[in-house]
Amino acid sequence: MKIATSILLISSLALASCSSKKPNSDRFEGKAKKDVVSFAPKVTGRILNIYVKEGQTVKKGDTLALLDVPEVSAKIAQAQGAVNAATAQEQMARNGATADQLKQLQAKYKGLKEQYEFARKSYERATNMFNDSLMSPQSYDEVYAKYQGAKAQYDAVIAELDDVKRGTRVEKVNMAAGQASQAKGALQEANVAYSERYIIATNDMDIETISLNPGELATAGFALFNGYIPGSTWFRFTVPESKIAGYKKGQDVKMKVLYNNEELDGTIAYIKQLTRYADITTAFPDYQPQDAIYEIKVQPKDAGRTKDILVNASVILK
């Protein structure tokens, strides 16, 4: 008799347990999410100042931190010197010779012309004397060599003077202009890198973590500020294949936040299959091992009501 009573009691408890789970069999627990954003410096430098705090909401364009980048300052000085030198070369090429340079060339021309005339006359007299056998071949060759040397110098100064009078060749001007443009580009690049010592917010963000402190070295590309985009709360649920037929894209659903019991309305944004190793948000999913698992993303209808919901808070999909 006692054995029968015990069996009856166990059966009643089992039925009660099954009936208590039944109401929740079609509800799935998920998590509240927000779109993540991070800000990182483009250049490597030591942190001088951090102007924000964790938990603070920043706006697009706000200055978050200032870096010390002495290497870039040195590059700017080098680039500025190259610009000055290249610009001077370009101006000299465009302007041609100065008045003093022209006077020097004209004086040089007159001096070499006198030397050439003297050498030419000496050569003519020597030729007559050599023809009359009054000069040795050695002496005649020496006079001829001096004449040829004076003539070469005279021709050279004529060509140099003509070149100055015509002005600098177009090719030289273009070459000098190209060098000046290249130097200005290097300076502009250095100035852009120098401006990157300020870390600027590219969009609004609720700062969650600040990775480094003033005095530490921030490398280029390292996420210094991490947080969430305000007003970007959405909800993620995992549903087994056996239950997914009850949901579809665009469907309106109701949700409940567990920690504050707040009721919310939302719309299913998408449904996608998860890989086997993906994160499953439901604490005790009621599915068979052979079932595929699907992720449901729900967007709230009233974003204003969800802005203060904690990230990764548990939410029930009804």
C-alpha positions in Angstrom: 0.0 0.0 0.0 2.8 2.4 0.9 4.6 1.5 -2.3 1.6 2.4 -4.4 1.2 5.7 -2.6 4.8 6.6 -3.2 4.5 5.7 -6.9 1.3 7.9 -7.1 3.1 10.8 -5.4 6.1 10.6 -7.8 3.8 10.5 -10.8 2.0 13.6 -9.5 5.2 15.5 -9.0 6.4 14.6 -12.5 3.2 15.8 -14.0 3.3 19.0 -12.0 6.9 19.5 -13.1 6.0 19.0 -16.8 3.0 21.3 -16.5 5.1 24.0 -14.9 7.6 24.0 -17.8 4.9 23.9 -20.5 4.0 27.7 -20.3 7.7 28.6 -20.9 8.2 26.1 -23.7 7.5 28.7 -26.4 9.5 31.5 -24.7 13.1 32.0 -25.4 15.7 33.9 -23.4 18.0 36.3 -25.2 20.4 39.2 -24.6 20.2 42.9 -25.1 22.9 44.2 -27.4 24.3 47.5 -28.7 26.4 48.4 -31.7 30.0 48.5 -30.6 32.4 51.2 -31.7 36.1 52.0 -30.9 38.5 54.8 -31.5 42.2 54.3 -32.2 45.1 56.7 -33.1 46.5 56.7 -36.6 50.0 57.5 -35.4 52.1 56.1 -32.6 52.7 58.4 -29.6 52.8 58.8 -25.9 49.5 59.9 -24.3 49.7 63.5 -22.9 46.1 64.0 -21.9 42.8 62.1 -21.8 39.8 64.5 -21.8 37.0 62.0 -21.2 36.0 59.4 -18.6 34.5 55.9 -18.7 30.7 56.1 -18.8 30.7 59.5 -20.5 28.7 60.1 -23.6 30.7 61.9 -26.3 29.6 63.6 -29.5 31.0 63.4 -33.0 33.9 65.8 -33.3 34.8 65.8 -29.5 38.5 65.6 -28.7 39.1 62.5 -26.7 42.9 62.5 -26.1 46.2 64.2 -27.1 49.4 62.3 -28.1 53.0 63.4 -28.1 54.6 62.6 -31.5 58.1 64.2 -31.5 59.1 62.2 -34.6 56.4 63.9 -36.7 57.6 67.3 -35.5 61.1 66.5 -36.7 59.7 65.4 -40.1 57.8 68.7 -40.4 61.0 70.6 -39.9 62.8 68.5 -42.5 60.0 68.9 -45.0 59.8 72.6 -44.4 63.5 72.9 -45.2 63.1 70.9 -48.4 60.2 73.1 -49.5 62.2 76.3 -48.9 65.1 74.9 -51.0 62.9 73.6 -53.8 60.9 76.8 -54.0 64.1 78.9 -54.3 65.3 76.6 -57.1 62.0 77.0 -58.9 62.1 80.8 -58.6 65.7 80.9 -59.8 64.8 78.7 -62.8 61.8 80.9 -63.7 63.6 84.2 -63.2 66.8 83.2 -65.0 70.1 85.0 -64.4 70.2 88.1 -62.2 71.5 91.5 -63.3 74.8 91.0 -61.5 75.3 87.5 -63.1 74.7 89.1 -66.5 77.3 91.8 -65.8 79.8 89.2 -64.7 79.2 87.2 -67.9 79.5 90.3 -70.1 82.8 91.2 -68.4 84.0 87.6 -68.9 83.0 87.8 -72.5 85.0 91.0 -73.1 88.1 89.6 -71.4 88.0 86.3 -73.4 87.4 88.2 -76.6 90.5 90.3 -76.1 92.5 87.1 -75.4 91.1 85.5 -78.5 91.9 88.5 -80.7 95.4 88.6 -79.4 95.9 84.9 -79.9 94.5 85.1 -83.5 96.8 88.0 -84.4 99.8 86.2 -82.9 98.9 83.1 -84.9 98.6 85.0 -88.2 102.1 86.6 -87.6 103.6 83.3 -86.6 102.1 81.7 -89.8 103.8 84.3 -92.0 107.1 83.8 -90.1 106.8 80.1 -90.3 106.2 80.2 -94.1 109.3 82.4 -94.4 111.3 79.9 -92.4 111.8 82.4 -89.6 110.2 80.3 -86.9 110.8 76.8 -85.8 108.0 74.2 -86.0 108.0 73.8 -82.2 107.4 77.6 -81.6 104.7 77.6 -84.3 102.9 74.7 -82.7 102.9 76.5 -79.3 101.4 79.6 -80.9 98.7 77.5 -82.6 97.8 75.7 -79.4 97.4 79.0 -77.5 95.2 80.2 -80.3 93.0 77.1 -80.2 92.6 77.4 -76.4 91.6 81.0 -76.6 89.1 80.3 -79.3 87.5 77.5 -77.3 87.1 79.7 -74.2 85.7 82.5 -76.4 83.1 80.2 -78.0 82.1 78.8 -74.7 81.4 82.2 -73.1 79.4 83.3 -76.2 77.2 80.2 -75.8 76.8 80.8 -72.1 75.8 84.4 -72.7 73.3 83.5 -75.3 71.8 80.9 -73.0 71.4 83.4 -70.3 69.8 85.9 -72.6 67.3 83.4 -73.9 66.4 82.4 -70.4 66.2 79.0 -68.6 65.1 76.0 -70.6 61.5 74.9 -70.2 62.7 71.4 -69.1 64.7 72.9 -66.2 61.8 75.0 -65.1 59.4 72.1 -65.1 62.0 69.9 -63.3 62.4 72.6 -60.6 58.6 73.0 -60.3 58.2 69.2 -59.9 60.8 69.1 -57.1 59.0 72.0 -55.3 55.6 70.2 -55.7 57.1 67.0 -54.3 58.6 68.9 -51.3 55.2 70.6 -50.6 53.5 67.2 -50.7 55.9 65.8 -48.1 55.2 68.8 -45.9 51.5 68.4 -46.2 51.8 64.7 -45.4 53.8 65.5 -42.2 51.3 68.2 -41.2 48.4 65.7 -41.6 50.3 63.2 -39.4 50.9 65.9 -36.9 47.2 66.7 -36.7 46.5 63.1 -36.0 48.0 63.6 -32.5 44.5 64.6 -31.5 42.1 61.6 -31.2 38.7 62.9 -32.4 35.4 61.0 -32.0 34.1 60.2 -35.4 30.5 59.6 -34.1 28.6 59.6 -30.9 29.6 57.0 -28.3 28.9 55.9 -24.7 32.5 55.2 -23.5 32.7 51.8 -21.8 36.4 51.4 -21.4 39.6 53.4 -21.8 42.5 51.1 -22.4 45.5 53.3 -21.5 46.5 56.0 -19.1 48.4 59.3 -19.6 52.1 58.6 -20.0 51.6 55.2 -21.7 52.5 54.5 -25.3 49.6 54.3 -27.8 50.4 52.5 -31.0 48.8 53.2 -34.3 45.6 51.2 -34.7 45.3 50.2 -31.0 41.7 50.6 -29.7 42.1 53.3 -27.0 38.4 54.0 -26.5 35.7 51.3 -26.6 32.0 51.8 -26.2 28.5 51.7 -27.7 26.6 53.8 -30.1 23.8 55.5 -28.2 20.3 54.5 -29.2 21.5 51.3 -31.0 20.0 48.7 -28.6 18.7 45.6 -30.2 17.9 42.1 -28.9 19.4 38.7 -29.9 17.7 35.3 -29.4 18.5 31.8 -30.4 15.7 29.5 -31.5 15.9 25.8 -32.4 14.7 24.6 -35.8 11.6 22.9 -34.2 10.4 26.3 -33.0 11.5 28.7 -35.8 8.3 28.2 -37.8 6.5 30.5 -35.3 8.7 33.5 -36.3 9.4 35.3 -39.6 11.1 38.5 -40.7 9.0 41.7 -40.1 6.9 40.0 -37.4 5.9 42.1 -34.4 6.8 40.4 -31.1 6.7 41.2 -27.4 9.7 41.0 -25.0 10.3 41.3 -21.3 13.5 42.5 -19.6 14.1 40.2 -16.7 16.1 42.5 -14.3 13.4 45.3 -14.3 10.4 43.4 -15.7 9.9 46.0 -18.4 7.6 45.0 -21.3 8.8 45.9 -24.8 7.5 45.7 -28.3 9.8 44.9 -31.2 10.0 43.8 -34.8 12.1 40.9 -36.1 14.8 42.4 -38.3 16.3 39.1 -39.6 16.5 35.3 -39.0 19.8 33.5 -39.8 21.2 30.1 -39.1 24.0 29.8 -36.6 27.1 27.6 -36.9 27.4 24.8 -34.3 30.0 26.6 -32.3 28.2 29.9 -32.2 27.1 31.6 -29.0 23.6 30.4 -27.9 21.8 33.0 -25.8 19.0 30.8 -24.5 20.0 29.4 -21.1 18.3 26.0 -21.5 17.3 25.6 -25.1 14.7 23.0 -25.8 15.9 21.4 -29.0 17.1 18.1 -30.3 20.8 17.6 -31.1 20.0 17.3 -34.8 18.1 20.6 -34.9 19.7 23.6 -36.5 19.9 26.8 -34.4 18.8 30.1 -35.7 19.5 33.7 -34.5 16.7 36.2 -34.3 17.5 39.9 -34.2 14.7 42.1 -32.9 14.7 45.8 -33.2 12.7 47.7 -30.6 9.8 49.8 -31.8 10.5 52.6 -29.3 14.3 53.1 -29.1 13.8 55.7 -26.4 12.6 53.1 -23.9 15.7 50.9 -24.5 18.5 53.4 -24.4 19.2 52.7 -20.7 18.9 48.9 -20.8 22.1 47.2 -19.8 24.2 45.5 -22.4 23.9 41.6 -22.2 20.9 41.9 -19.9 18.6 38.8 -20.2 15.4 39.3 -22.2 12.5 36.9 -22.8 11.0 36.6 -26.2 7.3 35.8 -25.9 
